[in-house]
Amino acid sequence: MFSARLAKQVFTILLATGLIGCSTEPQTGDIVNYKGIYTWGDGIRSFQPCGSANYYWVVQNSAVVEPMKALSITLQNARNESYQPVYVEITAEHVEQPKGGFAIDFNGAIDILESTIISENIPTECVFNN
């Protein structure tokens, strides 16, 4: 039978060796499928996954990002308001975060490899968090 002291020692060892309490945040090189909000504007290219408080800087990949950017610009012009969010479903690779500029204020950086859905209609389960 485990004593409280032995249980505490086992817990401490597991914690110290990283077997519990591991980060679930994506690491550089991880490829992840996301649903979320893409926003483009003057100096900003960001993505926020649905249900997350994290914001990721989007590194430029014109061929994939251009349709998202185009819809955001169309909405900006139609609504006469900057930084219009666009709902997207994407596959992205987490990359090293740039060391300067606006990107340093984000939780990380992603390179969008593919987009399967781009829409101005944001699902209720994916509320845009300012």
N, C-alpha and C positions, 0 to 999 in steps of 0.2 A: 504494500500500500504506500502511495506517495505521501510524504509529509508536505506541509505547506512550504517549508524551507526548500525541499527538493524541487517542488513544482516551480517555485520562484527562480531557482537556479537554471532549470531547464528552459523556462521562458526567456530568461536573460541571455542564455547561450543562443537560442533560436533567433532572438531579436538581433543579437550582435552579428550572427552569421548571415543575416539577411533572408532567413527562411520565412519570416513573417514580417509584415509591415512593408512589403515591396511596393514600389511605385507602379501604378497602372498607367502612368502617362507614357505616350508613345516616345520612342527614342529615335535619334537620327538614323535614317535608313529604313525605318518601319514603313510599310505600305499599308494604308488603312482606307476602307470604304466609309465615306461620310455622307450624311444628309445634313444640310445646314444653310447658312446665309452667307452669300458672297456680297461684298460691298466694294465699289470702286469710286474713287473721287480724286481730287487734287492731292497727290502725295500719299494716297491710301489705296491699298489692295489687301483686303482682309477677308478672313473666313472664320465663322463661328459655328461649330457643330451644334445641332439641335440638342437642347437639354444640358448644355455645357456653359460654364462661365469663361472658358478659354477663348482667346482670340489668336488666330495665327496669321502671320504675314504671308502673303502669297507671292512667291518669286515668279517673275515673268516667264510665261510659256505661251507666247502669243497665239499659236495655233489652237490651243485648247481653251485659253482664257478669253480670247477675243469675243466669242458669242456671249459670254457672261457680261463682259465689259460693255458690249454693244447694247444689251438689254438694259443695263443699269443707266447708261447714257440716255437711251430712249425714254425711260421712266423719269429721269431727271428733267429732261426737256418738257415732257408732258405735264409733269407736276410742278415745274418751276422750283424744284428743291434739290439740293445736292445730296450725294451719298445715299442713293436709293438702294435698298436691299433687294437681292434676287435669291430665290430659293434654288438650290442646286443639289444634285446627287453626284458625288465625285469619287474618284480613286486618287489618293494623294500620297506622295512620299514625304516623310518628315526629313527636312534637310537642316544643315547647320544655319543657325540664325545669323543674319548679317550683323556686323559689329557697330554699324553707325546708322544715322538717319532715323526715319520714323519706325523702322523695323525693330529697334531695340525696346520699344514700349509694348511689344507683344509677347505672348507666352511661348512662342516658337515660330518656326517657318515651315511652310509646305510648298511643294511643287505639285501642281495639279496635273496628273498624268492623263486623266480621262474624265469626261462628264457625260452622264447618261440622261439627266433631266436638268433643264434650265427653265425657270418659270417666275413670273411676277407674282404668282399666287403662293403665299407662304402658308403652309398648313398650320392649323391651330396648335398642334403639338410641337411646333418649331417657332415659338414666339421670339421675335427679334429683341434682344436685350441690349439696351443702350448702356 
